[in-house]
Amino acid sequence: MDLTIKKMISVEEMLPHYHLIKQLSPALTEEDYVAMLPQMVPNNYCQAAAYDGDTCVAVSGYWICTKLYSGKYIEIDNFVVSEVYRSKRVGKLLLDWILDEGRRNGCKTAMLDAYVENFKAHRFYYREGFIARGFHYLKPLS
């Protein structure tokens, strides 16, 4: 397995990754994915993707922003590894690239959300040195 990581900054580069994003977020339609990306990219949204040859086997979005409590940070968003490539160190390679991207951009912190029921992700993030620091609350507005 010869993996490479590529940074995606345009909507066109990100569109082919829907099949992986859907593994993590099955309720997200392709139509919504196509409609949301043009809203996200102007707000510092990027993706990093791991390729085995020409095949995208993992993808994660990320944002670089600043908050008062954390300073400049990189937020990992929708981190997903193809089911066939899980437990083969692909996730670690992609995560390490994203963390280095944060360092290259002067970030002090990396943060992410993981679904409460996603226990495999919890183990992965704990193993990689993340700590659970709080709760993320949602309230539907419509």
Backbone as a ProteinNet text record, in pm:
[ID]
protein_1_A
[PRIMARY]
MDLTIKKMISVEEMLPHYHLIKQLSPALTEEDYVAMLPQMVPNNYCQAAAYDGDTCVAVSGYWICTKLYSGKYIEIDNFVVSEVYRSKRVGKLLLDWILDEGRRNGCKTAMLDAYVENFKAHRFYYREGFIARGFHYLKPLS
[TERTIARY]
85.8	0	89.5	75.1	154.9	62.1	51.5	-43.9	18.2	-61.1	-23.4	-139.9	-106.2	-208.3	-210.5	-329	-345.4	-439.3	-406.2	-490.2	-585.8	-713.2	-817.5	-869	-866.4	-913.4	-1031.6	-1063.1	-1174.9	-1290.6	-1408.3	-1528.4	-1511.5	-1458.3	-1442.8	-1356.1	-1251.8	-1164.2	-1234.7	-1327.4	-1394.6	-1514.8	-1577	-1700.5	-1686.8	-1576.7	-1566.4	-1558.4	-1545.3	-1530.1	-1663.2	-1772.6	-1904.1	-1921.9	-1874.8	-1894.7	-1834.3	-1725.8	-1666.1	-1740.4	-1771.1	-1843.3	-1975.4	-2040.1	-2168.1	-2153.2	-2035.7	-2015.6	-2030.1	-1986.9	-1997.1	-2131.7	-2185	-2310.4	-2410.6	-2471.9	-2560.2	-2682.9	-2724.2	-2841.8	-2808.9	-2681.4	-2641.4	-2659.8	-2745.3	-2766.6	-2654.9	-2635.4	-2534.9	-2573.9	-2701.5	-2750.4	-2712.6	-2730.9	-2693.8	-2542.5	-2465.4	-2319.3	-2273.9	-2329.8	-2295.8	-2336.5	-2448.4	-2496.2	-2418.3	-2372.9	-2304.7	-2159.9	-2089.3	-1947.4	-1919.7	-1995.9	-1969	-1992.6	-2070.1	-2089.5	-1973.6	-1914.1	-1810.2	-1671.7	-1637.7	-1502.3	-1463.1	-1550.5	-1510.4	-1485.2	-1525.5	-1506.4	-1391.6	-1289.5	-1166.5	-1180.8	-1283.1	-1296.7	-1206	-1130.4	-1045.1	-1068.9	-1018.2	-1017.5	-877.7	-843.9	-723.4	-770.4	-711.7	-754	-634.2	-651.8	-548.3	-581.7	-482.9	-499.2	-407.1	-463.1	-386.1	-384.9	-276.7	-273.7	-369.4	-464.5	-564.7	-693.9	-700.2	-824.1	-821	-920.7	-933.3	-986.7	-907.7	-943.4	-975.9	-950.7	-983.8	-991.3	-1076.2	-1090.4	-1129.2	-1086.6	-1130.8	-1136.5	-1243.4	-1247.4	-1172.6	-1135	-1078.1	-1094.2	-1096	-1110.3	-997.4	-943.2	-849.2	-916.8	-936.1	-1010	-945.5	-1009.3	-963.8	-1084.7	-1068	-1169.5	-1100.6	-1176	-1118.1	-1057.3	-1123.1	-1073.9	-956.6	-937.1	-833.1	-724.6	-748.8	-657.3	-678.3	-576.7	-586.3	-586.6	-678.1	-693.4	-727.1	-705.9	-752.2	-861.4	-975.1	-1087.5	-1103	-1095.6	-1109.4	-1258.8	-1304	-1447.2	-1476	-1561.2	-1600.2	-1479.7	-1410	-1293.4	-1342.7	-1313.9	-1364.2	-1261.4	-1243.5	-1157.8	-1248.4	-1228.5	-1305.6	-1300.7	-1415.4	-1423.4	-1315.9	-1282.3	-1182.9	-1042.4	-1017.2	-883.4	-868.2	-971.2	-961.9	-867	-804	-706.6	-582.6	-548.5	-427.9	-338.3	-357.9	-278.2	-305.6	-408.8	-446.8	-497.3	-581.9	-634.7	-522.9	-425	-312.1	-234.3	-207.5	-134.3	-209.6	-340.9	-421.4	-426.7	-448.6	-453.4	-320	-209.2	-77.6	-57.5	-104.5	-92.1	-172.8	-295.1	-380.4	-318.8	-267.6	-204	-81.7	-4.6	109.4	62.1	-50.1	-108.1	-143.1	-198.2	-226	-98.9	5.8	134	190.4	184.7	235.8	163.4	38	-43.6	-49.1	37.1	46.7	-64.8	-132.7	-241.1	-183.8	-253.6	-214.9	-284.6	-396.9	-483.2	-544.5	-571.2	-652.8	-777.1	-891.6	-1015.1	-1104.6	-1198.8	-1292.7	-1412.6	-1517	-1634	-1639	-1685.8	-1709.2	-1847.1	-1922.5	-2055.6	-2046	-2140.2	-2141.2	-2134.7	-2202.6	-2209.5	-2091.8	-1997.8	-1886.6	-1766.8	-1779	-1678.9	-1543.2	-1541.4	-1413.2	-1338	-1410.1	-1346.5	-1294.1	-1371	-1326.8	-1193.1	-1184	-1058.5	-943.9	-971.4	-867.9	-818.8	-908.9	-868.4	-798.2	-845.1	-775.2	-633	-619.5	-488.1	-394.8	-452.8	-373.2	-351.3	-391	-360.3	-467.2	-584.4	-694.3	-758.5	-813.5	-886.9	-1029.2	-1123.4	-1262.1	-1270.5	-1298.6	-1293.5	-1430.2	-1534	-1664.9	-1773.3	-1888.1	-2002.3	-2032.6	-2076.7	-2118.7	-2270.8	-2341.1	-2487.5	-2543.4	-2654.5	-2725.5	-2871.1	-2930.8	-3074.7	-3126.6	-3210.2	-3267.9	-3348.8	-3334.3	-3405.6	-3523	-3540.7	-3656.7	-3715.1
-117.9	0	123.1	206.4	327.6	447.9	502.8	610.3	747.5	838.2	979	1061.3	1176.8	1268.9	1391	1431.9	1550.2	1648.3	1775.7	1882.9	1928.2	1940.8	1985.1	2121.3	2219.5	2352.5	2400.4	2327.7	2370.7	2271.9	2322.8	2239.8	2124.5	2152.5	2050.8	1934.6	1964.7	1859.4	1775.9	1837.6	1770.5	1687.5	1721	1653.3	1500.6	1446.5	1299.7	1227	1297.1	1233	1202.5	1232.2	1209	1064.2	968.9	827.5	793.5	858.8	835.4	913.3	1038.5	1120.9	1052.9	991.1	924.5	806.7	743.9	633.9	683.1	806	862.3	930.1	991	1067.5	1016	899.3	839.4	923.8	1013.9	1096.8	1211.6	1239.3	1348.1	1304.5	1374.8	1341.9	1402.9	1345.2	1400.9	1542.3	1565.3	1698.8	1801.1	1765.3	1855.7	1876.3	1769.5	1780	1879.7	1865.2	1954	2097.8	2117.2	2251.7	2315.6	2235.1	2289.3	2330	2254.1	2283.2	2426.8	2483.2	2622.3	2723	2685.4	2772	2757.8	2639.4	2609.5	2657.2	2635.2	2665.7	2812	2910.5	3049.5	3079.5	2987.5	3004.4	2917.6	2899	2827.3	2676.8	2619.1	2473.5	2412.8	2311.7	2234.3	2086.8	2002.9	1859.4	1806.4	1703.5	1625	1485.3	1426.1	1293.3	1201.8	1078	975.9	892.1	873.7	796.3	675.7	562.9	442.9	434.2	479.1	494.7	604.8	574.1	672.4	665.6	577.6	556.5	632.1	716.1	787.8	689.8	669.5	569.6	630.9	760	830.3	978.8	1047.3	1191.2	1255.5	1378	1457.2	1602.5	1667.8	1811.7	1873.9	1999.1	2072.9	2221.8	2293.3	2438.5	2494.7	2605.2	2677.6	2807.8	2825.3	2940.3	2986	3081.9	3131.3	3145.2	3099.4	3117.9	3179.3	3252.1	3318	3218.3	3105.3	3013.2	2927.3	2915.5	2824.5	2893.2	3014.8	3076.6	3015	3024.7	2968.6	2816.6	2751.4	2606.7	2547	2418	2342.9	2249.2	2254.2	2168.4	2060.3	1937.2	1821.3	1791.8	1771.7	1763.4	1649.1	1555	1443.3	1359.4	1307.2	1221.1	1079.8	1026.8	893.5	816.4	692.1	599.1	491.5	459.4	354.8	227.4	161.2	41.9	-60.6	-75.7	-173.5	-138.2	-9.3	37.3	64.4	37	62.2	-37.6	6.6	-73.7	-106.5	-18.6	-36.4	87.3	169	289	404	391.1	498	618.6	594	702.4	777.5	706.6	770.7	858.4	807.7	885.4	1014.3	1003.1	1120.9	1218.4	1167.2	1253.8	1324.9	1254	1316.3	1429.3	1409	1513.3	1636.8	1615.6	1727.7	1802.3	1729.2	1794.5	1874.9	1821.6	1897	2021.4	2010.3	2126.6	2234.9	2195	2290.9	2357.9	2279.8	2336.7	2432.6	2393	2478.9	2612.9	2613.8	2735.4	2806.1	2767.8	2837.4	2807.6	2694.7	2658.7	2612.3	2648.6	2607	2479.1	2449.2	2339.5	2270.2	2140.4	2066.7	2021	2029.7	1986.1	1917	1839.5	1767.9	1725.2	1686.2	1624.5	1480.2	1390.4	1251.4	1213.3	1145.3	1103.6	1021	1041.5	973.1	821.5	768.8	624.1	565.8	649.9	604.2	564.3	451.8	408.3	379.8	330.1	304.4	435.9	540	670.8	721.9	703.5	748	683.1	550.8	479.8	534.2	556.4	609	745.3	837.6	972.1	972.4	892.3	881.5	829.7	726.9	669.6	772.7	865.2	967.9	1092.4	1087.3	1195.3	1300.8	1281.8	1376	1347.7	1451.2	1436	1486.5	1426.3	1473.8	1592.8	1709.8	1833.2	1892	1850.2	1911.2	1838.4	1900.5	1847.7	1940.2	1885.4	1963.8	1950.7	2059.2	2058	2105.5	2048.3	2088.1	2114.7	2211.2	2234.2	2266	2178.4	2208	2337.2	2418.8	2546.3	2542.5	2429.8	2419.2	2281.2
0	0	0	-102.3	-116.9	-104.2	17.4	44.1	25.8	-30.8	-38.7	14.5	72.9	123.8	32.8	-4.8	-89.4	-20.8	-29.8	23.2	-86.2	-49.2	-141.5	-95.7	-185.1	-147.4	-232.1	-338.3	-423.2	-413.4	-439.6	-439.3	-537.6	-655.4	-759	-710.3	-634.1	-582.1	-475.5	-402.7	-290.7	-332.8	-443.4	-484.9	-492.8	-544.7	-554.7	-420.4	-309.8	-179.2	-110.9	-178	-117.3	-72.1	-150.2	-115.5	20.5	59	190.6	299.3	272.2	370.4	407.4	309.8	333.7	430.8	436.8	531.9	675.6	701.9	836.2	859.4	755.5	765.9	662.6	687	586.2	551	638.8	609	513.5	491.6	402.5	257.7	185.9	45.4	-38.9	-154.7	-245.6	-287.9	-305.1	-341.6	-233.7	-106.6	3	8.9	-10.3	-11.4	-119	-237.5	-349.3	-317.9	-250.3	-218	-103.1	-7.2	111.7	85.5	3.8	-15.9	-60.7	-154.6	-193.9	-80.7	19.8	136	234.6	239.7	337.5	293.8	167.3	118.4	140.9	117	143.4	291.9	379.7	523.6	576.5	495.1	532.6	539.5	479.8	480	374	414.3	324.2	352.2	266	291.1	268	343.6	320.3	286.7	184.4	141	126.1	169.5	154.5	31.9	-52.8	-175.1	-174.8	-213.3	-241.9	-393.7	-453.4	-599.1	-638.2	-723.5	-767.8	-687.9	-588.6	-512.9	-381	-360.2	-233.4	-129.4	-21.2	79.4	215	230.4	355.1	325.2	400.5	381.7	513.3	529.7	644.1	602.7	644.5	630	746.1	730	842.6	819.1	930.3	930.4	1015.9	978.2	1063.8	1102	1231.7	1284.4	1415	1479.9	1609.6	1700.8	1824.1	1928.1	2049	2127.3	2244.7	2342.3	2365.5	2467.2	2420.5	2288.9	2240.5	2159.3	2116	2020.8	1883.8	1800.1	1665.7	1676.2	1602.9	1612.2	1476.5	1465.8	1349.6	1397.5	1331.6	1366.9	1261.4	1306.3	1219.4	1206.4	1083.9	1057.1	959.9	999.7	912.9	869.6	967.7	946	919.3	802.1	767.9	685.2	722.6	649.7	590.6	464.4	399.4	483.4	494.8	580.5	547	421.3	378	427.2	453.4	491.7	640.7	719	862.4	928.1	1037.1	1112.3	1029.8	934.6	852.4	859.3	963.8	990.2	892.4	811.1	718.5	797.2	897.1	979.3	1050.2	1103.6	1171.4	1074.5	956.2	855.2	821.7	800.2	766.4	883.9	1004	1122	1142.3	1130	1145.9	1044.7	920.9	818.9	860.2	908.7	949.2	1067.1	1165	1280.3	1236.1	1142.6	1088.5	1013	944	874.9	976.6	1090.1	1196.5	1245.4	1268.8	1313.1	1208.6	1080.4	972	968.3	1014	1011.9	1146.6	1239	1366.8	1464.9	1449.2	1541.2	1674.6	1782.5	1917.1	1959	1896	1939.6	1818.7	1833.9	1737.2	1812.5	1749.4	1813.7	1712.5	1765.3	1680.1	1762.3	1694	1754.9	1705.9	1790.7	1751	1802.3	1718.6	1760.3	1887.9	1978.2	2107.4	2089.7	1990.2	1971	1892.4	1848.9	1765.6	1853.3	1921	2018.3	1954.8	1832.1	1764.4	1743.3	1707.9	1691.6	1824.8	1931.5	2064.3	2098.6	2081	2111.4	2027.1	1899	1809	1856.6	1886	1925.8	2061.8	2157.2	2286	2263.9	2181.1	2153	2089.4	2014	1946.8	2032.6	2160.3	2252.8	2271.7	2212	2232.7	2368.3	2429.1	2554.3	2533.2	2602.9	2599.2	2694.1	2640.9	2719.4	2749.6	2678.5	2700.7	2624.5	2617.7	2544.9	2428.4	2320.4	2205.8	2198.2	2212.8	2213.9	2080.4	2041.1	1920.2	1953.9	1884.9	1896.9	1757.5	1702.4	1571.6	1575.1	1473.5	1467.4	1370.3	1305.2	1215.2	1221.3
[MASK]
++++++++++++++++++++++++++++++++++++++++++++++++++++++++++++++++++++++++++++++++++++++++++++++++++++++++++++++++++++++++++++++++++++++++++++++

